[in-house]
Amino acid sequence: MWLLDQDDQVHVALAEIELCCELMIAASATTEERLSSERIDEVLNVSPRVPAQGTRRSAGAGR
């Protein structure tokens, strides 16, 4: 476990708040009941995880 000083903790908290706000804005703008995983990744600007070569996900894994 690594420790953050108070300034770093503030920056992390503000970044988390900003990401939550982005998700709330996207959720309020959708006509669907929920945001899809793909839309959440798009809002958070992340790429979907790709399994490493030689590994396979078992049926039903991850959800």
A tleap script that builds the chain and sets N, CA, C and O, in Angstrom:
source leaprc.protein.ff14SB
mol = sequence {
  NMET TRP LEU LEU ASP GLN ASP ASP GLN VAL
  HIE VAL ALA LEU ALA GLU ILE GLU LEU CYS
  CYS GLU LEU MET ILE ALA ALA SER ALA THR
  THR GLU GLU ARG LEU SER SER GLU ARG ILE
  ASP GLU VAL LEU ASN VAL SER PRO ARG VAL
  PRO ALA GLN GLY THR ARG ARG SER ALA GLY
  ALA GLY CARG
}
set mol.1.N position { 0.840 -1.179 0.000 }
set mol.1.CA position { 0.000 0.000 0.000 }
set mol.1.C position { 0.884 1.240 0.000 }
set mol.1.O position { 1.903 1.276 0.690 }
set mol.2.N position { 0.509 2.235 -0.754 }
set mol.2.CA position { 1.287 3.463 -0.797 }
set mol.2.C position { 0.474 4.581 -0.184 }
set mol.2.O position { -0.754 4.600 -0.257 }
set mol.3.N position { 1.174 5.493 0.410 }
set mol.3.CA position { 0.515 6.597 1.096 }
set mol.3.C position { 0.610 7.859 0.266 }
set mol.3.O position { 1.624 8.111 -0.385 }
set mol.4.N position { -0.434 8.640 0.291 }
set mol.4.CA position { -0.461 9.913 -0.420 }
set mol.4.C position { -0.432 11.037 0.600 }
set mol.4.O position { -1.041 10.945 1.666 }
set mol.5.N position { 0.286 12.101 0.257 }
set mol.5.CA position { 0.221 13.249 1.156 }
set mol.5.C position { -1.116 13.954 0.938 }
set mol.5.O position { -1.861 13.616 0.018 }
set mol.6.N position { -1.410 14.918 1.775 }
set mol.6.CA position { -2.731 15.557 1.749 }
set mol.6.C position { -3.031 16.220 0.410 }
set mol.6.O position { -4.161 16.142 -0.071 }
set mol.7.N position { -2.038 16.876 -0.207 }
set mol.7.CA position { -2.270 17.512 -1.509 }
set mol.7.C position { -2.626 16.482 -2.572 }
set mol.7.O position { -3.517 16.709 -3.391 }
set mol.8.N position { -1.925 15.344 -2.556 }
set mol.8.CA position { -2.226 14.293 -3.524 }
set mol.8.C position { -3.623 13.726 -3.296 }
set mol.8.O position { -4.342 13.436 -4.252 }
set mol.9.N position { -4.007 13.569 -2.032 }
set mol.9.CA position { -5.339 13.058 -1.725 }
set mol.9.C position { -6.418 13.998 -2.253 }
set mol.9.O position { -7.452 13.550 -2.750 }
set mol.10.N position { -6.175 15.282 -2.144 }
set mol.10.CA position { -7.131 16.271 -2.650 }
set mol.10.C position { -7.248 16.161 -4.162 }
set mol.10.O position { -8.354 16.196 -4.702 }
set mol.11.N position { -6.115 16.028 -4.855 }
set mol.11.CA position { -6.136 15.916 -6.319 }
set mol.11.C position { -6.859 14.645 -6.757 }
set mol.11.O position { -7.626 14.667 -7.720 }
set mol.12.N position { -6.619 13.545 -6.059 }
set mol.12.CA position { -7.292 12.290 -6.392 }
set mol.12.C position { -8.794 12.428 -6.160 }
set mol.12.O position { -9.591 12.003 -6.997 }
set mol.13.N position { -9.185 13.016 -5.039 }
set mol.13.CA position { -10.608 13.192 -4.736 }
set mol.13.C position { -11.287 14.071 -5.780 }
set mol.13.O position { -12.398 13.769 -6.217 }
set mol.14.N position { -10.632 15.148 -6.178 }
set mol.14.CA position { -11.215 16.029 -7.197 }
set mol.14.C position { -11.343 15.322 -8.539 }
set mol.14.O position { -12.331 15.515 -9.248 }
set mol.15.N position { -10.355 14.504 -8.896 }
set mol.15.CA position { -10.426 13.748 -10.150 }
set mol.15.C position { -11.583 12.756 -10.104 }
set mol.15.O position { -12.299 12.594 -11.093 }
set mol.16.N position { -11.773 12.090 -8.962 }
set mol.16.CA position { -12.882 11.149 -8.824 }
set mol.16.C position { -14.230 11.862 -8.933 }
set mol.16.O position { -15.157 11.354 -9.563 }
set mol.17.N position { -14.334 13.029 -8.323 }
set mol.17.CA position { -15.574 13.811 -8.406 }
set mol.17.C position { -15.849 14.209 -9.847 }
set mol.17.O position { -16.988 14.135 -10.308 }
set mol.18.N position { -14.816 14.629 -10.556 }
set mol.18.CA position { -14.986 15.022 -11.959 }
set mol.18.C position { -15.468 13.849 -12.806 }
set mol.18.O position { -16.350 14.014 -13.648 }
set mol.19.N position { -14.894 12.660 -12.588 }
set mol.19.CA position { -15.319 11.481 -13.340 }
set mol.19.C position { -16.769 11.120 -13.020 }
set mol.19.O position { -17.533 10.762 -13.916 }
set mol.20.N position { -17.144 11.215 -11.753 }
set mol.20.CA position { -18.539 10.943 -11.373 }
set mol.20.C position { -19.488 11.924 -12.048 }
set mol.20.O position { -20.558 11.537 -12.517 }
set mol.21.N position { -19.100 13.177 -12.096 }
set mol.21.CA position { -19.928 14.193 -12.759 }
set mol.21.C position { -20.091 13.879 -14.239 }
set mol.21.O position { -21.188 13.998 -14.783 }
set mol.22.N position { -19.010 13.479 -14.891 }
set mol.22.CA position { -19.086 13.124 -16.311 }
set mol.22.C position { -20.057 11.969 -16.523 }
set mol.22.O position { -20.838 11.977 -17.475 }
set mol.23.N position { -20.011 10.970 -15.631 }
set mol.23.CA position { -20.933 9.846 -15.750 }
set mol.23.C position { -22.379 10.275 -15.506 }
set mol.23.O position { -23.285 9.806 -16.196 }
set mol.24.N position { -22.605 11.154 -14.542 }
set mol.24.CA position { -23.970 11.634 -14.279 }
set mol.24.C position { -24.514 12.423 -15.460 }
set mol.24.O position { -25.688 12.291 -15.804 }
set mol.25.N position { -23.680 13.235 -16.080 }
set mol.25.CA position { -24.108 14.002 -17.252 }
set mol.25.C position { -24.474 13.052 -18.386 }
set mol.25.O position { -25.505 13.221 -19.037 }
set mol.26.N position { -23.623 12.052 -18.620 }
set mol.26.CA position { -23.898 11.086 -19.686 }
set mol.26.C position { -25.170 10.299 -19.385 }
set mol.26.O position { -25.972 10.048 -20.285 }
set mol.27.N position { -25.357 9.910 -18.128 }
set mol.27.CA position { -26.548 9.140 -17.753 }
set mol.27.C position { -27.816 9.966 -17.932 }
set mol.27.O position { -28.848 9.440 -18.350 }
set mol.28.N position { -27.743 11.246 -17.621 }
set mol.28.CA position { -28.938 12.081 -17.759 }
set mol.28.C position { -29.275 12.358 -19.219 }
set mol.28.O position { -30.411 12.707 -19.539 }
set mol.29.N position { -28.298 12.207 -20.099 }
set mol.29.CA position { -28.518 12.493 -21.513 }
set mol.29.C position { -28.949 11.264 -22.310 }
set mol.29.O position { -29.316 11.386 -23.479 }
set mol.30.N position { -28.911 10.091 -21.700 }
set mol.30.CA position { -29.245 8.878 -22.441 }
set mol.30.C position { -30.743 8.603 -22.398 }
set mol.30.O position { -31.432 8.971 -21.447 }
set mol.31.N position { -31.228 7.954 -23.438 }
set mol.31.CA position { -32.632 7.554 -23.470 }
set mol.31.C position { -32.802 6.140 -22.926 }
set mol.31.O position { -33.923 5.695 -22.679 }
set mol.32.N position { -31.703 5.445 -22.744 }
set mol.32.CA position { -31.717 4.085 -22.202 }
set mol.32.C position { -31.901 4.139 -20.687 }
set mol.32.O position { -31.739 5.190 -20.067 }
set mol.33.N position { -32.241 2.992 -20.104 }
set mol.33.CA position { -32.376 2.936 -18.647 }
set mol.33.C position { -31.014 3.040 -17.971 }
set mol.33.O position { -30.884 3.648 -16.909 }
set mol.34.N position { -29.999 2.442 -18.597 }
set mol.34.CA position { -28.644 2.444 -18.042 }
set mol.34.C position { -27.634 2.746 -19.134 }
set mol.34.O position { -27.907 2.573 -20.322 }
set mol.35.N position { -26.458 3.202 -18.708 }
set mol.35.CA position { -25.359 3.381 -19.657 }
set mol.35.C position { -24.749 2.019 -19.954 }
set mol.35.O position { -24.574 1.203 -19.049 }
set mol.36.N position { -24.429 1.775 -21.202 }
set mol.36.CA position { -23.762 0.527 -21.556 }
set mol.36.C position { -22.310 0.589 -21.094 }
set mol.36.O position { -21.773 1.670 -20.853 }
set mol.37.N position { -21.688 -0.562 -20.973 }
set mol.37.CA position { -20.265 -0.611 -20.604 }
set mol.37.C position { -19.426 0.161 -21.605 }
set mol.37.O position { -18.471 0.843 -21.235 }
set mol.38.N position { -19.791 0.049 -22.880 }
set mol.38.CA position { -19.047 0.753 -23.920 }
set mol.38.C position { -19.167 2.267 -23.753 }
set mol.38.O position { -18.191 2.995 -23.932 }
set mol.39.N position { -20.370 2.737 -23.410 }
set mol.39.CA position { -20.575 4.183 -23.216 }
set mol.39.C position { -19.825 4.679 -21.978 }
set mol.39.O position { -19.265 5.774 -21.991 }
set mol.40.N position { -19.814 3.886 -20.920 }
set mol.40.CA position { -19.059 4.257 -19.719 }
set mol.40.C position { -17.580 4.375 -20.051 }
set mol.40.O position { -16.927 5.337 -19.647 }
set mol.41.N position { -17.043 3.397 -20.791 }
set mol.41.CA position { -15.635 3.464 -21.200 }
set mol.41.C position { -15.369 4.712 -22.026 }
set mol.41.O position { -14.338 5.365 -21.864 }
set mol.42.N position { -16.304 5.040 -22.914 }
set mol.42.CA position { -16.150 6.232 -23.758 }
set mol.42.C position { -16.143 7.508 -22.910 }
set mol.42.O position { -15.305 8.386 -23.116 }
set mol.43.N position { -17.066 7.610 -21.969 }
set mol.43.CA position { -17.149 8.795 -21.104 }
set mol.43.C position { -15.888 8.938 -20.259 }
set mol.43.O position { -15.371 10.042 -20.091 }
set mol.44.N position { -15.396 7.821 -19.728 }
set mol.44.CA position { -14.208 7.852 -18.872 }
set mol.44.C position { -12.911 7.846 -19.662 }
set mol.44.O position { -11.823 7.924 -19.090 }
set mol.45.N position { -13.035 7.752 -20.988 }
set mol.45.CA position { -11.875 7.774 -21.878 }
set mol.45.C position { -10.903 6.635 -21.578 }
set mol.45.O position { -9.698 6.846 -21.444 }
set mol.46.N position { -11.454 5.420 -21.476 }
set mol.46.CA position { -10.631 4.235 -21.258 }
set mol.46.C position { -10.872 3.243 -22.380 }
set mol.46.O position { -11.917 3.265 -23.031 }
set mol.47.N position { -9.911 2.388 -22.596 }
set mol.47.CA position { -10.029 1.338 -23.600 }
set mol.47.C position { -10.510 0.066 -22.920 }
set mol.47.O position { -10.177 -0.186 -21.763 }
set mol.48.N position { -11.284 -0.728 -23.628 }
set mol.48.CA position { -11.694 -2.001 -23.041 }
set mol.48.C position { -10.482 -2.887 -22.802 }
set mol.48.O position { -9.503 -2.837 -23.546 }
set mol.49.N position { -10.561 -3.691 -21.761 }
set mol.49.CA position { -9.447 -4.599 -21.458 }
set mol.49.C position { -9.407 -5.718 -22.480 }
set mol.49.O position { -10.434 -6.283 -22.854 }
set mol.50.N position { -8.208 -6.021 -22.917 }
set mol.50.CA position { -8.008 -7.119 -23.852 }
set mol.50.C position { -7.213 -8.183 -23.113 }
set mol.50.O position { -6.132 -7.892 -22.603 }
set mol.51.N position { -7.728 -9.428 -23.041 }
set mol.51.CA position { -6.980 -10.475 -22.343 }
set mol.51.C position { -5.611 -10.682 -22.980 }
set mol.51.O position { -5.458 -10.581 -24.198 }
set mol.52.N position { -4.629 -10.970 -22.151 }
set mol.52.CA position { -3.280 -11.232 -22.649 }
set mol.52.C position { -3.309 -12.470 -23.528 }
set mol.52.O position { -4.157 -13.346 -23.360 }
set mol.53.N position { -2.374 -12.534 -24.465 }
set mol.53.CA position { -2.317 -13.689 -25.356 }
set mol.53.C position { -2.122 -14.956 -24.537 }
set mol.53.O position { -1.368 -14.976 -23.565 }
set mol.54.N position { -2.809 -16.002 -24.944 }
set mol.54.CA position { -2.675 -17.277 -24.266 }
set mol.54.C position { -3.631 -17.444 -23.093 }
set mol.54.O position { -3.661 -18.506 -22.471 }
set mol.55.N position { -4.410 -16.416 -22.782 }
set mol.55.CA position { -5.387 -16.548 -21.700 }
set mol.55.C position { -6.781 -16.467 -22.287 }
set mol.55.O position { -7.023 -15.758 -23.264 }
set mol.56.N position { -7.679 -17.196 -21.682 }
set mol.56.CA position { -9.067 -17.162 -22.124 }
set mol.56.C position { -9.952 -16.910 -20.926 }
set mol.56.O position { -9.668 -17.365 -19.818 }
set mol.57.N position { -11.020 -16.186 -21.156 }
set mol.57.CA position { -12.002 -15.973 -20.097 }
set mol.57.C position { -12.988 -17.127 -20.130 }
set mol.57.O position { -13.425 -17.553 -21.200 }
set mol.58.N position { -13.330 -17.625 -18.968 }
set mol.58.CA position { -14.316 -18.695 -18.914 }
set mol.58.C position { -15.707 -18.115 -19.126 }
set mol.58.O position { -15.930 -16.919 -18.940 }
set mol.59.N position { -16.623 -18.963 -19.512 }
set mol.59.CA position { -17.992 -18.513 -19.765 }
set mol.59.C position { -18.574 -17.903 -18.504 }
set mol.59.O position { -18.509 -18.499 -17.429 }
set mol.60.N position { -19.138 -16.725 -18.636 }
set mol.60.CA position { -19.767 -16.063 -17.509 }
set mol.60.C position { -18.818 -15.313 -16.601 }
set mol.60.O position { -19.257 -14.733 -15.608 }
set mol.61.N position { -17.543 -15.305 -16.903 }
set mol.61.CA position { -16.573 -14.617 -16.045 }
set mol.61.C position { -16.742 -13.116 -16.161 }
set mol.61.O position { -17.040 -12.593 -17.235 }
set mol.62.N position { -16.550 -12.436 -15.056 }
set mol.62.CA position { -16.533 -10.987 -15.075 }
set mol.62.C position { -17.865 -10.309 -14.855 }
set mol.62.O position { -17.901 -9.086 -14.718 }
set mol.63.N position { -18.950 -11.034 -14.814 }
set mol.63.CA position { -20.245 -10.366 -14.603 }
set mol.63.C position { -21.091 -11.146 -13.688 }
set mol.63.O position { -22.216 -10.743 -13.393 }
savepdb mol mol.pdb
quit
